[in-house]
Amino acid sequence: MKLFAFVGLILCLSSAVFGEVKTEVVNYKDGDVNLEGYLAWDNHQTGKRPGVLVVHEWTGLNDYTKQRCRQLAELGYVAFAVDMYGKGIRPQTPEEASKQAGIYRSDRELMRQRVTAGLNVLLKNNMCDNDKVAAIGYCFGGGVALELARSGANIKGVVSFHGNLDTPDPAIAKNIRCKILVCHGARDPYVTMEQVLAFKDEMDAAGVDYQLICYSGAVHSFTNPNSGDDTSKGVAYNANADHRSWQHMKLFFDEIFK
């Protein structure tokens, strides 16, 4: 009995120390478009804390994106996953995903408007320290997060994980007010080295404070275990790159939120 009581006490103390992640589905709008985001936070943490906006892959707001939000909440952030496509629009095939992502990639003004609607939800949350906000994104979402930076959003930083780096108007990089971290797969066939170099030139010309890290052996979507392990397809999970990029993100956050 004493052993069980001791174990119970340890579990209670552990819960108090490490906190408890809470989540909530958040309905919001961009104009007349209904959107459904996802919020995660540590319920045992009090007061305001840095906020992180999370932008999903081209498949929409799914379990993988929600998992990343929960991981961020465990680190002490309030995390909000935006819904770029609209409530109930969750592509089930690559063809559907390509069609949805294409809508926003071909209309950057709409892309910036839609992600800004999500940012405003985070900024209005009473747990969020509005002076300490960053955005991260995966694949399609990495490109969206960078486009948010190009819009001149008043945030501290952006992290792109295997994201699209291109932009139809490199000159607007002069609007960027935050620091940038790009985590890129060195063997990514979809975001080519030509695009990487163009992005570098864009950032240099605008005088942006940026970091560009290439992970050897990694192809596209290297952070997502659901991507499989066949690198010949150009899309595959890479455990080393996943771990390293997450650590680099944490160091980046330590810098911009200090």
N, C-alpha and C positions, 0 to 999 in steps of 0.2 A: 504493500500500500504506500509506504513511504517513497519507494522508487517511482510509482505512478504519479504521486503528488509532485515529486521533484520534476519529473518530465513535463507535467502539466504546467508547472510554474515557469520552466524554461521556455515552453511554447508561448505562453502568455507574454513573457518578457521579450521574446523574439518578435512577436507581433507588434509590440509597443515600439521596439527599436527600429524595425525595418518597415513598419507601416503596412497599409493595406491599399491596394490599387482599386479604385472605383472607376466605373465607366458609365457612359450615358450616350444614347443616341440623341443627336441635336438636329431638329428640323429648322431650316432657315431658308431664305430666299435670295435670289439674284434677280431683281425686277419681278417678273411674274413666274419665274422658274422655281419650282420647289426642289430643294436640296436636302440631303440627309447626311450630316457629318457624324463624327465619332469623337467623344471627349474622354480623356483618361487622366487621372490625378491620384496622388497619394492622400488618402483620407485622413491619415494621422498627422500630416504636415499642416502647420498653421501659418497664416499670413500669406502674403503674395510671394510668388516664385516666378522664375523665368518661364516664358511660354515658347513652345515649339509648334509651328505649323507643319503638318505632314501632308505631302501630295502623293497620291497613289500612282501605280503603274498604269499602263494603257488598258488593263482589264478592269479598272474602276476600283472603288473603295471596297476592299475585300478583307478576308481574315488576316492576310499577311500584313496589310497596312495597319490593321487594328492591333496586331501583335507588336509592331514597332511602337505604336502609341503607348502601349502598356509598358514596354521596356523603358521608354522615356520617362513615364510616370515613376517607375521604380528608381530612376536616377534623380528624382526630385523636381522634375519639370511638369507643368501642365501642358498636355499635348492634345492638339485638335487636328483630326484628319479631315481635310476638305472633301467635298463631293464635286468634282469638276463636271460630271455628265448630267446629273439630275436624279432625283429620287426614283429608284426602281430601275435605273439604266445601269446594268451590270453585264457587260459583254461576256459571252460564254465561249466564243471562238476567236481565233486570231483575226478572221475577217471582220467580225463585229467590232473588235477592239481597234483595229486599224481605221475603220470607218469613224468611230467616235473620236479617237485621238486626232484624226485628220481634220475634223471640224475646227479644232482649236489651234492646231499647228498651222493651218492655212489662214487663220484669223487671230493674229496675236493680240489685237485690241480686246477681242472677246475673251481670250485666254487670261489676259491681265485682269480684266473686269471680274471674271469668275473666281479667280484665286484671291483677289482682293476682298470679295464678299466673304470668303472663308476667314481671311485675316481679320476682318472686322468683328466676326463672331468671337475669335480668340481675344481680341483687344477689349471686348466688352465683358469678358468673364472676370468676376471679382477676385479670382485667384491669381490672375495674370499680372505680372509686373510689366507694364507697357514699355518701360525703359530697357527691358531685357527680353527681346523677342527675336527668334530666328526661324527660318524655314528650311525644311529638308524635303527632298523628293527622290523618287526612284524611277529610272528609265524615263518614260514620258513625264513623270512628275518631277524629275530632276531638271528637265528643260523648262517646266512650268515655274519651278522655284527660281531659276535663273531669270526667267522673264519677269517675275515679280521684282527681282532686284533691278532689272533694267527699267522698270516702271518708276523707279525712284522711291520705292516704299521705305518708310522710316523704320527699318529694322536693323539689328546688329550684324546679322550674318545669314548666309545661305550655304547649304551643303547639297551637292548633287552627287548621287550614287548612280554610276553608269547611266547618266542622263544625256539627253540630246543637248548639244552645245551650240547649234546653229541659230542664227537669227537673220531675218530678212533685212535688218537695218542695224549694222554694227555701230553706227554713230550714236545710237541712243544709250550706249554703255556709259556715256558721260553723265547719265542720270543716276548711276549706281552710287548709293550712299553707305553701303555696308561692305563687310569683308566676305570673300568668297572662298569656299573649299570645294574643289572638284575631285572626286574619287573615281578613277577611270580604269577600265580593264585594258591592259596594254595590247591585248589581242582582239579587242572588240571590232568585229567586221562591220557593224552597223553605225558606229560612231568612229569614223576612220581617223588616222593620224592627220590627214589633211584638214579635217574639221577641228581636231585638237589644236593644230598650229594656227588655224584661223581664229579660234577662240583666244589663244594666247596673244595674238596680234591685236585683237579687239580690246582685251583687258589692258595691254600695255599702252595702247594709244589713248585710252581713257584714264590712265593712271590709277587703275583699281588695285586695291590690296588683295591679292588672290594667291591661293596655293593650288597647284595641280599635281596630283599624285597618281602615278600609273603603277598598277599591280601586275607583276610578271605572270604570264600564263593565264590571266583572267580574261574571259570574253564578256559578252553582254549579260546583264542580269545576274551578276556574280554573287549578290547578297541573298538571293531567294532560293531556298532549298527545293522549292517546287520546280526549279528550272532544269533539274536533272543533272547528269554528269557527262553528257556527250558534247565535248567542246567543238566537234566537227559541225554541229548545227549552228554554232555562233552564239548560242545561249546556253549557259550552264552555271551551276553553283560552284563556288570556289571558297572552301572553308577558310583558308588563310586570308584571302582578300576580304572576305566578309568580316572576319575578326579584326583585321588590321584597319579597315576603313571605319569600323565602329569606334575603335580606340582613337583614331585620328579625329573623328567627329567630337569625341569627348574632350580631347585636348583643345580643339578649336573652340568649343563652348566655354571651357575654362578661361580661355583668353578673352573672348568677346564679352563674357558676362561677369568678369572680375570686378 
